[in-house]
Amino acid sequence: MLKEFFVDHLRVLICDTREELGVLAAKETAAYLTEFLSMNNRCNVIFAAAPSQNEFLDHLSRNKEINWSKIQAFHMDEYMDLPDGPPQRFSRYLDEHIFSKVPFQKVNYLNPQDKALLDVYDALFRHGHADACFMGIGENGHIAFNDPDVANLFDTYCFKQVSLDDACRMQQVHDGCFPAIDDVPKRALSLTVPALLRSSRLFCMVPGETKAKAVREMLRKPISMSCPASSLRLHINATMYLDRNSAKYLE
């Protein structure tokens, strides 16, 4: 690790490489889960689906000390207007990187077409909270699919249908998920900013040069929904992991 500092309440760690970032984030999240489960019979965890999470999820899924059978998994957003099969669906990504690799107590998919599953999300996030949230930020500063145009720090909903802005959709092309912006869906279902911030513990993994400008805006400018990720600075128990590339504009 190269550096550690705080911005408001947010703890920020800068690692040399994205691999080092993944190792450190997995180590610290595993320690949190293990301690939490030593005192509780169940842990509700939100997962993000994006290439920025690859190294972190790879190392976390190999941890043998976590009692995965006590963990219920949720994911924070999902495209609308995509059929069930395509690899671009976030549920498919999470299946491949974590959900199928460890024996969760239960996996709760955020499926826009399944009312019963949406009721499960509503029951937890409207009347309670997650015990941990593993997340990233977007090139436009979004968290989940709360782009600047739709993010609301005081949202009364726990999840909602949102329209994706062009910067968000272009990121999916940059990440190699779609060949062109016209192939990227324009609508998604997303947990809201308050639903994410109500999580007891936040871990935010942000590697890569494409996120460097968003990181600078998030940490160096006033907290604002023009950069929804800046709201993480309000959380009293949040950690952000950067690599040298995503932190390049912080010096």
VENMO-V784508 format. One record per residue. N is the residue number from 1. RES is the residue in three letters. SS is DSSP state (hx for helix, st for strand, lp for the rest). Layout:
n={N,N}
res={RES,RES}
ss={SS,SS}
//
This chain:
n={1,2,3,4,5,6,7,8,9,10,11,12,13,14,15,16,17,18,19,20,21,22,23,24,25,26,27,28,29,30,31,32,33,34,35,36,37,38,39,40,41,42,43,44,45,46,47,48,49,50,51,52,53,54,55,56,57,58,59,60,61,62,63,64,65,66,67,68,69,70,71,72,73,74,75,76,77,78,79,80,81,82,83,84,85,86,87,88,89,90,91,92,93,94,95,96,97,98,99,100,101,102,103,104,105,106,107,108,109,110,111,112,113,114,115,116,117,118,119,120,121,122,123,124,125,126,127,128,129,130,131,132,133,134,135,136,137,138,139,140,141,142,143,144,145,146,147,148,149,150,151,152,153,154,155,156,157,158,159,160,161,162,163,164,165,166,167,168,169,170,171,172,173,174,175,176,177,178,179,180,181,182,183,184,185,186,187,188,189,190,191,192,193,194,195,196,197,198,199,200,201,202,203,204,205,206,207,208,209,210,211,212,213,214,215,216,217,218,219,220,221,222,223,224,225,226,227,228,229,230,231,232,233,234,235,236,237,238,239,240,241,242,243,244,245,246,247,248,249,250,251}
res={MET,LEU,LYS,GLU,PHE,PHE,VAL,ASP,HIS,LEU,ARG,VAL,LEU,ILE,CYS,ASP,THR,ARG,GLU,GLU,LEU,GLY,VAL,LEU,ALA,ALA,LYS,GLU,THR,ALA,ALA,TYR,LEU,THR,GLU,PHE,LEU,SER,MET,ASN,ASN,ARG,CYS,ASN,VAL,ILE,PHE,ALA,ALA,ALA,PRO,SER,GLN,ASN,GLU,PHE,LEU,ASP,HIS,LEU,SER,ARG,ASN,LYS,GLU,ILE,ASN,TRP,SER,LYS,ILE,GLN,ALA,PHE,HIS,MET,ASP,GLU,TYR,MET,ASP,LEU,PRO,ASP,GLY,PRO,PRO,GLN,ARG,PHE,SER,ARG,TYR,LEU,ASP,GLU,HIS,ILE,PHE,SER,LYS,VAL,PRO,PHE,GLN,LYS,VAL,ASN,TYR,LEU,ASN,PRO,GLN,ASP,LYS,ALA,LEU,LEU,ASP,VAL,TYR,ASP,ALA,LEU,PHE,ARG,HIS,GLY,HIS,ALA,ASP,ALA,CYS,PHE,MET,GLY,ILE,GLY,GLU,ASN,GLY,HIS,ILE,ALA,PHE,ASN,ASP,PRO,ASP,VAL,ALA,ASN,LEU,PHE,ASP,THR,TYR,CYS,PHE,LYS,GLN,VAL,SER,LEU,ASP,ASP,ALA,CYS,ARG,MET,GLN,GLN,VAL,HIS,ASP,GLY,CYS,PHE,PRO,ALA,ILE,ASP,ASP,VAL,PRO,LYS,ARG,ALA,LEU,SER,LEU,THR,VAL,PRO,ALA,LEU,LEU,ARG,SER,SER,ARG,LEU,PHE,CYS,MET,VAL,PRO,GLY,GLU,THR,LYS,ALA,LYS,ALA,VAL,ARG,GLU,MET,LEU,ARG,LYS,PRO,ILE,SER,MET,SER,CYS,PRO,ALA,SER,SER,LEU,ARG,LEU,HIS,ILE,ASN,ALA,THR,MET,TYR,LEU,ASP,ARG,ASN,SER,ALA,LYS,TYR,LEU,GLU}
ss={lp,lp,st,st,st,st,st,lp,lp,st,st,st,st,st,lp,lp,lp,hx,hx,hx,hx,hx,hx,hx,hx,hx,hx,hx,hx,hx,hx,hx,hx,hx,hx,hx,hx,hx,hx,lp,lp,lp,st,st,st,st,st,lp,lp,lp,hx,hx,hx,hx,hx,hx,hx,hx,hx,hx,hx,lp,lp,lp,lp,lp,lp,hx,hx,hx,st,st,st,st,st,lp,st,st,st,lp,lp,lp,lp,lp,lp,lp,lp,lp,lp,hx,hx,hx,hx,hx,hx,hx,hx,hx,hx,lp,lp,lp,lp,lp,lp,st,st,st,lp,lp,lp,lp,lp,lp,hx,hx,hx,hx,hx,hx,hx,hx,hx,hx,hx,hx,hx,lp,lp,lp,lp,st,st,st,st,lp,lp,lp,lp,lp,lp,lp,st,lp,lp,st,lp,lp,lp,lp,lp,lp,lp,lp,lp,lp,lp,lp,st,st,st,st,st,lp,lp,hx,hx,hx,hx,hx,hx,hx,hx,hx,lp,lp,lp,lp,lp,lp,hx,hx,hx,lp,lp,lp,st,st,st,st,st,lp,hx,hx,hx,hx,hx,lp,lp,lp,lp,st,st,st,st,st,lp,lp,hx,hx,hx,hx,hx,hx,hx,hx,hx,hx,hx,hx,lp,lp,lp,st,lp,lp,st,hx,hx,hx,hx,hx,hx,hx,lp,lp,lp,st,st,st,st,st,lp,lp,lp,lp,lp,lp,lp,lp,lp}
//
